[in-house]
Amino acid sequence: MSNAGSSYFEDYSDLARLDEIDWDAIHTNWWSSPDVRESKQAEFLAEHSLPWSSISRVGVQSHGIRNRALEAIRASTHRPPVEIEQNWYY
């Protein structure tokens, strides 16, 4: 699998194919190998829309952004946890 920004990416729409993702590469913190870099950029994109209720967790970089996220979802009936995750690379 490759990232959707490349000219040669493969577009899958079957969740049963998630096992084709290089999960070891995705879970590593190292980007030095070209193969790892490409595998880490594999994306799971939702086309058109995604039910908000399917979001189980929100990760943010700081307390300030966490407060903004909590304010944004305050009126929602679905309020997943908003956690500071500075170790995430995005």
C-alpha positions as CSV (number, residue, x, y, z in Angstrom):
1,M,0.0,0.0,0.0
2,S,1.1,3.5,-0.6
3,N,0.0,7.0,0.2
4,A,-2.9,8.6,-1.7
5,G,-0.7,11.5,-2.8
6,S,1.4,9.3,-5.0
7,S,0.7,8.7,-8.7
8,Y,0.8,4.9,-8.3
9,F,-1.3,4.3,-5.2
10,E,-3.8,1.5,-5.0
11,D,-7.3,2.3,-3.9
12,Y,-9.0,-0.3,-1.7
13,S,-12.5,-0.2,-0.4
14,D,-12.6,-3.6,1.4
15,L,-11.8,-3.6,5.2
16,A,-10.9,-7.2,4.9
17,R,-7.7,-6.0,3.1
18,L,-6.4,-4.1,6.2
19,D,-4.0,-7.0,6.8
20,E,-2.1,-5.9,3.6
21,I,-0.8,-2.8,5.5
22,D,2.7,-3.1,6.8
23,W,1.7,-2.6,10.5
24,D,5.3,-3.1,11.7
25,A,6.4,-0.1,9.6
26,I,3.5,2.0,10.8
27,H,4.2,1.3,14.5
28,T,7.9,2.2,14.3
29,N,9.2,5.7,15.0
30,W,12.0,5.4,12.4
31,W,11.5,6.8,8.9
32,S,15.1,6.1,7.5
33,S,14.3,3.2,5.2
34,P,12.5,4.1,1.9
35,D,10.2,1.0,2.4
36,V,9.3,2.1,5.9
37,R,8.7,5.7,4.8
38,E,6.3,4.5,2.0
39,S,4.5,2.0,4.3
40,K,4.0,4.6,7.1
41,Q,2.4,6.9,4.6
42,A,-0.3,4.4,3.7
43,E,-3.6,6.0,4.6
44,F,-7.1,4.9,5.6
45,L,-9.3,7.5,4.0
46,A,-13.1,7.8,4.4
47,E,-14.8,8.8,1.2
48,H,-17.6,11.4,1.5
49,S,-18.4,11.1,5.2
50,L,-17.8,9.1,8.3
51,P,-20.3,8.8,11.2
52,W,-19.0,10.9,14.2
53,S,-20.0,8.0,16.4
54,S,-17.3,5.8,14.9
55,I,-14.6,8.0,16.4
56,S,-13.4,6.4,19.6
57,R,-10.6,8.7,20.6
58,V,-9.1,12.1,19.7
59,G,-5.4,12.8,20.0
60,V,-4.0,16.3,20.3
61,Q,-0.6,17.9,20.8
62,S,-1.2,20.3,23.7
63,H,-3.5,21.4,26.5
64,G,-4.7,24.4,24.5
65,I,-5.7,22.3,21.5
66,R,-7.3,19.8,23.9
67,N,-9.5,22.6,25.4
68,R,-10.5,23.7,21.9
69,A,-11.4,20.1,20.9
70,L,-13.4,19.6,24.0
71,E,-15.3,22.9,23.4
72,A,-16.0,21.8,19.8
73,I,-17.6,18.5,20.9
74,R,-19.3,19.8,24.0
75,A,-22.8,20.0,22.5
76,S,-22.5,16.6,20.8
77,T,-24.2,13.5,22.3
78,H,-21.1,11.5,21.3
79,R,-18.0,12.8,23.2
80,P,-15.0,10.5,22.7
81,P,-12.0,11.1,25.0
82,V,-9.6,13.8,24.0
83,E,-6.1,13.0,25.0
84,I,-2.8,14.7,24.7
85,E,-0.6,12.4,22.6
86,Q,2.7,14.2,22.0
87,N,4.4,11.0,20.9
88,W,2.2,10.6,17.8
89,Y,4.0,11.9,14.8
90,Y,1.1,13.8,13.4
